[in-house]
Amino acid sequence: MRFVLLLAAAELGMAAVDQPAEGKAGGHAFYVGCFEDRKASSARPGGVDPLHDLDRDLPVWMGNCPSMTPAQCNALCVGYRFFGLQWRGECRCAHEGWSPRYSARPGSECNTPCHGDQSVMCGGGLRNSVYHSWPSDVKMNPECAEVAEVAHSRPVAHPYAVRGVGCRVLSGSGSWVEDCSKMLDGDLHTSSCYGMANGTAPIRLELRLPRATSVRNLELWVSSEAPSGFAAPHITVEHGAAWLKAYEDRFHWGTGPSLLKPARDFELDAWNVLVLAEDPPDFDRNLTTLHLRFSPSPAAPGTGCRFSVAEMRVISDQPQHAVPIPQVFPGPGKYMGCYQDHFMRDLDVDMGRCDHMTPATCNALCRNYTYYALQWFSKCRCANSTWVPRYQRSHSSECNTPCKGDVSVMCGGAWHNSVHEVVPDAGAVAVSKDCATRARWHRIAEHTMHHPPTSHPGPGDYMGCYQDHPRRDLPVTKAVGGLTPLLCASTCSNYTYYALQNH
């Protein structure tokens, strides 16, 4: 048995395949390569609408802009790890962890000049010029920004969709079982799967809105990519001291060989709309909490999924882009502002993420530092007194994701940090076990990264550290939790080599 340690090319920010000189944008050589793309046949439901086309390699569509350049697409895709340009002006984004679904192609096939700069190539016909994103102060061209806003508002960022909604799975007694905010992240290619310990018990969810808001519809997106669905939806809303029934349906909806026949109006790979009742009048005004109940649908074989959707959103009758996000940043500590972040992080010290994160918890974890920052519901980072922002300050409305441990306050946003000064003597705060454990793991891991061991005990002979690429060097991937060299070696016991990467 032998083992190899690999370092991903993505972590190095280096070009990986066939980088032409024109692949450089804004002085940054973050070009990844030219890759094949595909689109759905017009005979499929949804046709070739970019927003409904699940065959596309990079999933997030930012439109086709007459002023497009790599720098503009990079600006449109802030918060994403990769972006790709196609056919002169099309821009798409992908999250960290993206890898090509289709083959790499010679750079000569990405041969269509960008609309906004004829000296630079912006992909080709069903060919993506793919880049790592980079920190940049380039302002979005108003024309490109408008195109992206229109493109990205259907169906993920619906202009009437309430932002900052918190989601919890509840037990039969009403206690918190787990966080389900993943269903509200705007990514139609993810999947959330839930099943109660008692397989016959209803699935219960609680949606908490960041402010009192009118609600008209609840919409659920069920993907055909994996067995999923829901059954007999029932919605109640809090109205004064009472809970009123807002929606009830007996149909079983879903996909997969063991699930029941879908309702007649049910659609796959589209938004299924549950329209809240209009009687009694005005009951949908000024809501802050919705309770959802679903009967357990038959589980997909081997998954235990009795309720599974890709995405959920709450639709108001008021345009939400016109409703300001409440600037609730109580600290402890002075609020310094909302700042952009990037995978080359602004604050150096990582304390991890946890399901009970609050500003007080992050302040306690960072008590030996000068600043603390929260990001995307549950992430905590720290910096010492020499910290100077590396990226632009944003409006506080960009820090709009409620804390998992307290939905009444904000914990940053998508690639945005809400930064505070640390208050070491803010009072005793009981840091939850999971927050403390994750923070300790990150600190030990960071120390190991900066002070790597001089020996590699294995098991097996150490072969060396090798660069990797989305077209993987070692062909067999085994996903395991709690990874160690011993566990990886055991998992790969039927092979000659094993390798570890990215924790």
JOHU-V534002 format. One line per field, one symbol per residue. phi: phi as a letter, one per 20 degrees, with the letter a starting at -180 (. if undefined). psi: psi as a letter, one per 30 degrees, with the letter a starting at -180 (. if undefined). burial: # if it has 9 or more other C-alpha atoms within 8 Angstrom, else .. Layout:
phi->???
psi->???
burial->???
This chain:
phi->.cbcdddfgffemdfdclefgffeclndedfeqdcfcbcffffegnldggfdeeeffeedednddfdfbgffffffegndecbcdblmbecccbfgnfcfecffcggfeecdffgebfededmaflcdedcffcfbefeffgfffffffffeecefdgfdffemfeccedefenefeaecfgfcemdfeebdccbfgefeffedccddefbfbfcdcdccddeefbgaqbclfbcccfcmedddfdabbefdcqcofdefffffefcelbeeedeffdcffmfeelecbcddccfffgffgmdmfdbbcebcbddeedfffedfffedcfnfnffepdcfcbfeffdfeedmcbfdfbgfffgffdfececcbdblmbecccbefefcgecfedffffecdfffeafecedmbflcdedcffdfdfofcefffffffffffffffffffecffeccfnfnffepdcfcbgegfdfddcecemfbgffffffefedeccbcblm
psi->kllkkkkkeeffglkekhjleffkkggkigkelkkklllkkfflkfbgkffgjffkekfjkgljkfgkleeeeeeegkflfllkkkhegkkllklkfkkkfalklkfffigkkkefjffkkiaajhkkjklkllkkgkkkkeeeeeeeeeeffkfeikfgkklgkkkkkklffglkelkgfffgfgjfglkkkkklejffklkklkkkkflkkkkelkkkkkkfflklalkikkklkkjbglkkkfkkkflkkallffllkllegkklhlkjkjkklgklkgfgkhkfkkkkkkkjlkkkkgfgjfjklekkkkklgkkfffjkkkijifallkkflkklllfjkekejkgallfgkleeeeeeegfgaeklkkkiegkklllafgkkkflkklkfffigjkkefjfflkiaajhkkjklkkjehglkkjkleeeeeeeeeeeeeeeeefikkfljfbllkkflkkkllejkekfkkjjllhkleeeeeeegfglellkkkh.
burial->#########....###.##...###...#########.##......##..###..#######################.###############.....#...##.#.#######.#..#####.########......#..###.########.##..###.########....#..###.##..##..######....##########.#############..#############...#.####..######..##.#.....#####...#.......##.###########.##...#############..##..........###.#.######...##..##################.###############.......#..#.#########.##.###############.......#..###.###.##....#.........##.##.....##...............#..##..#....####...
